[in-house]
Amino acid sequence: MRKQCPNCGYPVQTCLCHAVQPVTNYTEVIILQHPKESRHAKNTVRLLNLALSNITVIRGKLAVDFTELEQYLRADPKPTAVFYPAEQSTEFSHGAEKASARIKRAIFIDASWKQAYGIWQNNAWLNRYPFFKLPLHQSGQYTIRNSDLEYSFSTLEAVAYTLASLEQLDPAPLLRLLNTLTAQWQRFLPQRD
């Protein structure tokens, strides 16, 4: 078994600690992470957890897995929004700034598209909150794991762009971290001539 870095959790030969730049975010970021996604080697939530100051990751699929979170949200009713490209989602752009200015808590789903849809369908309580999606003019940079679907961003990118809009937070430290992960993985991919 390969030795892993005790801080970042990646194998020592691909440790990313040198690329982590701490980011102070005031918006409370909550990630609903599918259990299979948490074990995926290319998962970007691990990177967010290393960099962001205000993040909570909860693993699960069904409503029962998120019971404590749902109770917490009810007990502390800050303005909350879900960032997921559902049909009823509003495009999150500069035009949505009036609504977004009030958002103090942002919920994201970290999973494959099929798994994310399942989490949303199994957790009707999410529908109490407004839904947003990132604008299509932005494109994902996560080339080692991509999708042909619209609105395909890694969770790290979705969080970075959302915080940039909500807090005018510079997304560069998070995106550099993603680029470092991508470069690490590309070293192990077959080279094309």
ZADO-1210 file (C-alpha; in nm, 4 decimals, padded with zeros to 6 digits):
<atoms>
<atom x="00.0000" y="00.0000" z="00.0000" code="MET" pos="1"/>
<atom x="00.1276" y="00.3459" z="-00.0921" code="ARG" pos="2"/>
<atom x="00.2221" y="00.5788" z="00.1890" code="LYS" pos="3"/>
<atom x="-00.0156" y="00.8738" z="00.2143" code="GLN" pos="4"/>
<atom x="00.0493" y="01.2283" z="00.3278" code="CYS" pos="5"/>
<atom x="-00.1162" y="01.2643" z="00.6713" code="PRO" pos="6"/>
<atom x="-00.2293" y="01.6206" z="00.5881" code="ASN" pos="7"/>
<atom x="-00.3717" y="01.6133" z="00.2342" code="CYS" pos="8"/>
<atom x="-00.4448" y="01.2395" z="00.2161" code="GLY" pos="9"/>
<atom x="-00.2857" y="01.1965" z="-00.1278" code="TYR" pos="10"/>
<atom x="00.0004" y="00.9512" z="-00.1875" code="PRO" pos="11"/>
<atom x="00.3320" y="01.1039" z="-00.0749" code="VAL" pos="12"/>
<atom x="00.4601" y="01.1150" z="-00.4339" code="GLN" pos="13"/>
<atom x="00.1622" y="01.3295" z="-00.5371" code="THR" pos="14"/>
<atom x="00.1241" y="01.5315" z="-00.2141" code="CYS" pos="15"/>
<atom x="-00.0489" y="01.8647" z="-00.2764" code="LEU" pos="16"/>
<atom x="00.0303" y="02.0411" z="00.0512" code="CYS" pos="17"/>
<atom x="00.2786" y="02.2724" z="-00.1216" code="HIS" pos="18"/>
<atom x="-00.0023" y="02.4066" z="-00.3432" code="ALA" pos="19"/>
<atom x="-00.2546" y="02.4772" z="-00.0666" code="VAL" pos="20"/>
<atom x="-00.3098" y="02.8461" z="00.0007" code="GLN" pos="21"/>
<atom x="-00.5575" y="02.9043" z="00.2867" code="PRO" pos="22"/>
<atom x="-00.8708" y="03.0919" z="00.1810" code="VAL" pos="23"/>
<atom x="-01.0893" y="03.2751" z="00.4320" code="THR" pos="24"/>
<atom x="-01.4530" y="03.2523" z="00.3256" code="ASN" pos="25"/>
<atom x="-01.7421" y="03.4049" z="00.5185" code="TYR" pos="26"/>
<atom x="-02.0187" y="03.2240" z="00.3334" code="THR" pos="27"/>
<atom x="-02.0837" y="02.8917" z="00.5025" code="GLU" pos="28"/>
<atom x="-02.0129" y="02.6202" z="00.2433" code="VAL" pos="29"/>
<atom x="-02.1886" y="02.2871" z="00.2968" code="ILE" pos="30"/>
<atom x="-02.1099" y="01.9916" z="00.0714" code="ILE" pos="31"/>
<atom x="-02.3467" y="01.6943" z="00.0479" code="LEU" pos="32"/>
<atom x="-02.1061" y="01.4264" z="-00.0701" code="GLN" pos="33"/>
<atom x="-02.2046" y="01.0880" z="-00.2064" code="HIS" pos="34"/>
<atom x="-02.0090" y="00.8158" z="-00.0189" code="PRO" pos="35"/>
<atom x="-01.8624" y="00.6772" z="-00.3436" code="LYS" pos="36"/>
<atom x="-01.7393" y="01.0232" z="-00.4408" code="GLU" pos="37"/>
<atom x="-01.5542" y="01.0595" z="-00.1126" code="SER" pos="38"/>
<atom x="-01.3384" y="00.7612" z="-00.2093" code="ARG" pos="39"/>
<atom x="-01.2685" y="00.8838" z="-00.5635" code="HIS" pos="40"/>
<atom x="-00.8994" y="00.9672" z="-00.6047" code="ALA" pos="41"/>
<atom x="-00.9740" y="01.2703" z="-00.8233" code="LYS" pos="42"/>
<atom x="-01.2318" y="01.4195" z="-00.5888" code="ASN" pos="43"/>
<atom x="-01.1924" y="01.7958" z="-00.5461" code="THR" pos="44"/>
<atom x="-01.3773" y="01.8334" z="-00.2152" code="VAL" pos="45"/>
<atom x="-01.0661" y="01.7063" z="-00.0399" code="ARG" pos="46"/>
<atom x="-00.8858" y="02.0111" z="-00.1842" code="LEU" pos="47"/>
<atom x="-01.1619" y="02.2475" z="-00.0715" code="LEU" pos="48"/>
<atom x="-01.1393" y="02.1010" z="00.2775" code="ASN" pos="49"/>
<atom x="-00.7666" y="02.1797" z="00.2838" code="LEU" pos="50"/>
<atom x="-00.8064" y="02.5388" z="00.1664" code="ALA" pos="51"/>
<atom x="-01.1386" y="02.6865" z="00.2857" code="LEU" pos="52"/>
<atom x="-01.1848" y="02.8182" z="00.6382" code="SER" pos="53"/>
<atom x="-01.5646" y="02.7743" z="00.6474" code="ASN" pos="54"/>
<atom x="-01.6667" y="02.4387" z="00.5013" code="ILE" pos="55"/>
<atom x="-01.8608" y="02.1350" z="00.6212" code="THR" pos="56"/>
<atom x="-01.8716" y="01.8064" z="00.4309" code="VAL" pos="57"/>
<atom x="-02.1476" y="01.5563" z="00.5079" code="ILE" pos="58"/>
<atom x="-02.1510" y="01.2174" z="00.3379" code="ARG" pos="59"/>
<atom x="-02.4725" y="01.0423" z="00.2493" code="GLY" pos="60"/>
<atom x="-02.7453" y="00.9730" z="-00.0051" code="LYS" pos="61"/>
<atom x="-03.0788" y="00.9571" z="00.1737" code="LEU" pos="62"/>
<atom x="-03.2676" y="01.2088" z="00.3865" code="ALA" pos="63"/>
<atom x="-03.1832" y="01.0075" z="00.6994" code="VAL" pos="64"/>
<atom x="-02.8127" y="01.0682" z="00.6276" code="ASP" pos="65"/>
<atom x="-02.8695" y="01.4438" z="00.6461" code="PHE" pos="66"/>
<atom x="-03.1145" y="01.4580" z="00.9400" code="THR" pos="67"/>
<atom x="-02.8703" y="01.6441" z="01.1663" code="GLU" pos="68"/>
<atom x="-02.7937" y="01.8931" z="00.8904" code="LEU" pos="69"/>
<atom x="-03.1617" y="01.9553" z="00.8220" code="GLU" pos="70"/>
<atom x="-03.2198" y="02.0171" z="01.1947" code="GLN" pos="71"/>
<atom x="-02.9212" y="02.2507" z="01.2097" code="TYR" pos="72"/>
<atom x="-03.0497" y="02.4504" z="00.9110" code="LEU" pos="73"/>
<atom x="-03.3926" y="02.4851" z="01.0712" code="ARG" pos="74"/>
<atom x="-03.2408" y="02.5966" z="01.4032" code="ALA" pos="75"/>
<atom x="-03.0124" y="02.8524" z="01.2363" code="ASP" pos="76"/>
<atom x="-03.2202" y="02.9976" z="00.9501" code="PRO" pos="77"/>
<atom x="-02.9548" y="03.2006" z="00.7684" code="LYS" pos="78"/>
<atom x="-03.0332" y="03.2841" z="00.4063" code="PRO" pos="79"/>
<atom x="-02.9419" y="02.9598" z="00.2291" code="THR" pos="80"/>
<atom x="-02.9222" y="02.8559" z="-00.1366" code="ALA" pos="81"/>
<atom x="-02.8584" y="02.5277" z="-00.3173" code="VAL" pos="82"/>
<atom x="-02.6172" y="02.5341" z="-00.6110" code="PHE" pos="83"/>
<atom x="-02.7347" y="02.2580" z="-00.8419" code="TYR" pos="84"/>
<atom x="-02.8545" y="02.2846" z="-01.2052" code="PRO" pos="85"/>
<atom x="-03.2130" y="02.1694" z="-01.1533" code="ALA" pos="86"/>
<atom x="-03.4875" y="02.2844" z="-01.3908" code="GLU" pos="87"/>
<atom x="-03.6023" y="02.5502" z="-01.1457" code="GLN" pos="88"/>
<atom x="-03.2490" y="02.6848" z="-01.0893" code="SER" pos="89"/>
<atom x="-03.1852" y="03.0515" z="-01.1581" code="THR" pos="90"/>
<atom x="-02.8666" y="03.1294" z="-01.3465" code="GLU" pos="91"/>
<atom x="-02.6208" y="03.2666" z="-01.0943" code="PHE" pos="92"/>
<atom x="-02.4675" y="03.5645" z="-01.2652" code="SER" pos="93"/>
<atom x="-02.4224" y="03.9330" z="-01.2008" code="HIS" pos="94"/>
<atom x="-02.7927" y="03.9740" z="-01.2778" code="GLY" pos="95"/>
<atom x="-02.8773" y="03.7599" z="-00.9759" code="ALA" pos="96"/>
<atom x="-02.6643" y="03.9691" z="-00.7414" code="GLU" pos="97"/>
<atom x="-02.9571" y="04.1211" z="-00.5517" code="LYS" pos="98"/>
<atom x="-03.0768" y="03.7757" z="-00.4484" code="ALA" pos="99"/>
<atom x="-02.7242" y="03.6475" z="-00.3960" code="SER" pos="100"/>
<atom x="-02.6253" y="03.9387" z="-00.1727" code="ALA" pos="101"/>
<atom x="-02.8404" y="03.7892" z="00.1012" code="ARG" pos="102"/>
<atom x="-02.6983" y="03.4341" z="00.0754" code="ILE" pos="103"/>
<atom x="-02.4962" y="03.3426" z="00.3841" code="LYS" pos="104"/>
<atom x="-02.4939" y="02.9655" z="00.3357" code="ARG" pos="105"/>
<atom x="-02.4334" y="02.7731" z="00.0110" code="ALA" pos="106"/>
<atom x="-02.5123" y="02.4021" z="-00.0323" code="ILE" pos="107"/>
<atom x="-02.3451" y="02.1957" z="-00.3069" code="PHE" pos="108"/>
<atom x="-02.3875" y="01.8302" z="-00.4071" code="ILE" pos="109"/>
<atom x="-02.0643" y="01.6423" z="-00.4749" code="ASP" pos="110"/>
<atom x="-02.1273" y="01.3292" z="-00.6808" code="ALA" pos="111"/>
<atom x="-02.1499" y="01.1988" z="-01.0359" code="SER" pos="112"/>
<atom x="-02.4443" y="01.3497" z="-01.2242" code="TRP" pos="113"/>
<atom x="-02.6596" y="01.0411" z="-01.1663" code="LYS" pos="114"/>
<atom x="-02.5680" y="01.0256" z="-00.7971" code="GLN" pos="115"/>
<atom x="-02.6250" y="01.4015" z="-00.7516" code="ALA" pos="116"/>
<atom x="-02.9711" y="01.3719" z="-00.9055" code="TYR" pos="117"/>
<atom x="-03.0445" y="01.0848" z="-00.6650" code="GLY" pos="118"/>
<atom x="-02.9338" y="01.2894" z="-00.3640" code="ILE" pos="119"/>
<atom x="-03.1553" y="01.5782" z="-00.4729" code="TRP" pos="120"/>
<atom x="-03.4563" y="01.3507" z="-00.5333" code="GLN" pos="121"/>
<atom x="-03.4096" y="01.1724" z="-00.1998" code="ASN" pos="122"/>
<atom x="-03.3818" y="01.4965" z="-00.0039" code="ASN" pos="123"/>
<atom x="-03.6993" y="01.6974" z="-00.0657" code="ALA" pos="124"/>
<atom x="-03.6017" y="01.9332" z="00.2189" code="TRP" pos="125"/>
<atom x="-03.3494" y="02.0922" z="-00.0208" code="LEU" pos="126"/>
<atom x="-03.6424" y="02.2360" z="-00.2163" code="ASN" pos="127"/>
<atom x="-03.7146" y="02.4778" z="00.0705" code="ARG" pos="128"/>
<atom x="-03.4251" y="02.6862" z="-00.0567" code="TYR" pos="129"/>
<atom x="-03.3700" y="02.8741" z="-00.3824" code="PRO" pos="130"/>
<atom x="-03.1694" y="02.6852" z="-00.6441" code="PHE" pos="131"/>
<atom x="-02.8958" y="02.8437" z="-00.8553" code="PHE" pos="132"/>
<atom x="-02.6744" y="02.7219" z="-01.1411" code="LYS" pos="133"/>
<atom x="-02.3555" y="02.8717" z="-01.2792" code="LEU" pos="134"/>
<atom x="-02.3808" y="03.0558" z="-01.6114" code="PRO" pos="135"/>
<atom x="-02.2990" y="02.8611" z="-01.9261" code="LEU" pos="136"/>
<atom x="-02.0418" y="03.1168" z="-02.0430" code="HIS" pos="137"/>
<atom x="-01.8120" y="02.9838" z="-01.7730" code="GLN" pos="138"/>
<atom x="-01.6498" y="02.6537" z="-01.8548" code="SER" pos="139"/>
<atom x="-01.4986" y="02.3902" z="-01.6330" code="GLY" pos="140"/>
<atom x="-01.1214" y="02.3445" z="-01.6329" code="GLN" pos="141"/>
<atom x="-01.1200" y="02.0014" z="-01.4715" code="TYR" pos="142"/>
<atom x="-00.9909" y="01.8083" z="-01.7724" code="THR" pos="143"/>
<atom x="-00.8954" y="01.4823" z="-01.6014" code="ILE" pos="144"/>
<atom x="-01.2564" y="01.4076" z="-01.5214" code="ARG" pos="145"/>
<atom x="-01.5093" y="01.5638" z="-01.7512" code="ASN" pos="146"/>
<atom x="-01.8639" y="01.5397" z="-01.8723" code="SER" pos="147"/>
<atom x="-02.0458" y="01.6272" z="-02.1935" code="ASP" pos="148"/>
<atom x="-02.3361" y="01.7721" z="-01.9953" code="LEU" pos="149"/>
<atom x="-02.3997" y="02.1439" z="-01.9585" code="GLU" pos="150"/>
<atom x="-02.3010" y="02.3001" z="-01.6281" code="TYR" pos="151"/>
<atom x="-02.0175" y="02.0498" z="-01.5830" code="SER" pos="152"/>
<atom x="-01.7878" y="02.1901" z="-01.3203" code="PHE" pos="153"/>
<atom x="-01.5884" y="02.0173" z="-01.0538" code="SER" pos="154"/>
<atom x="-01.7249" y="02.0900" z="-00.7086" code="THR" pos="155"/>
<atom x="-01.4129" y="02.2960" z="-00.6405" code="LEU" pos="156"/>
<atom x="-01.4820" y="02.5153" z="-00.9457" code="GLU" pos="157"/>
<atom x="-01.8493" y="02.5568" z="-00.8557" code="ALA" pos="158"/>
<atom x="-01.7560" y="02.6663" z="-00.5027" code="VAL" pos="159"/>
<atom x="-01.4754" y="02.8957" z="-00.6243" code="ALA" pos="160"/>
<atom x="-01.6968" y="03.0748" z="-00.8789" code="TYR" pos="161"/>
<atom x="-01.9844" y="03.1007" z="-00.6320" code="THR" pos="162"/>
<atom x="-01.7640" y="03.2541" z="-00.3625" code="LEU" pos="163"/>
<atom x="-01.6222" y="03.4925" z="-00.6212" code="ALA" pos="164"/>
<atom x="-01.9762" y="03.6186" z="-00.6864" code="SER" pos="165"/>
<atom x="-02.0970" y="03.6155" z="-00.3269" code="LEU" pos="166"/>
<atom x="-01.7903" y="03.7616" z="-00.1590" code="GLU" pos="167"/>
<atom x="-01.5794" y="03.8928" z="-00.4466" code="GLN" pos="168"/>
<atom x="-01.3324" y="03.6308" z="-00.3279" code="LEU" pos="169"/>
<atom x="-01.0429" y="03.5734" z="-00.5676" code="ASP" pos="170"/>
<atom x="-01.0924" y="03.2200" z="-00.7078" code="PRO" pos="171"/>
<atom x="-00.7283" y="03.1947" z="-00.8201" code="ALA" pos="172"/>
<atom x="-00.5902" y="03.0111" z="-00.5110" code="PRO" pos="173"/>
<atom x="-00.8559" y="02.7406" z="-00.5430" code="LEU" pos="174"/>
<atom x="-00.8223" y="02.7129" z="-00.9199" code="LEU" pos="175"/>
<atom x="-00.4407" y="02.6884" z="-00.8915" code="ARG" pos="176"/>
<atom x="-00.4897" y="02.4028" z="-00.6469" code="LEU" pos="177"/>
<atom x="-00.7172" y="02.2297" z="-00.8987" code="LEU" pos="178"/>
<atom x="-00.4604" y="02.2873" z="-01.1748" code="ASN" pos="179"/>
<atom x="-00.1895" y="02.1340" z="-00.9548" code="THR" pos="180"/>
<atom x="-00.4062" y="01.8251" z="-00.8999" code="LEU" pos="181"/>
<atom x="-00.4705" y="01.8039" z="-01.2752" code="THR" pos="182"/>
<atom x="-00.0992" y="01.8346" z="-01.3541" code="ALA" pos="183"/>
<atom x="-00.0184" y="01.5610" z="-01.1010" code="GLN" pos="184"/>
<atom x="-00.2685" y="01.3249" z="-01.2663" code="TRP" pos="185"/>
<atom x="-00.1582" y="01.4081" z="-01.6186" code="GLN" pos="186"/>
<atom x="00.1912" y="01.2835" z="-01.5352" code="ARG" pos="187"/>
<atom x="00.0409" y="00.9360" z="-01.5097" code="PHE" pos="188"/>
<atom x="-00.1775" y="00.9512" z="-01.8213" code="LEU" pos="189"/>
<atom x="-00.0485" y="00.8089" z="-02.1507" code="PRO" pos="190"/>
<atom x="00.1012" y="01.0823" z="-02.3690" code="GLN" pos="191"/>
<atom x="-00.0588" y="01.1478" z="-02.7071" code="ARG" pos="192"/>
<atom x="00.1601" y="01.2197" z="-03.0096" code="ASP" pos="193"/>
</atoms>
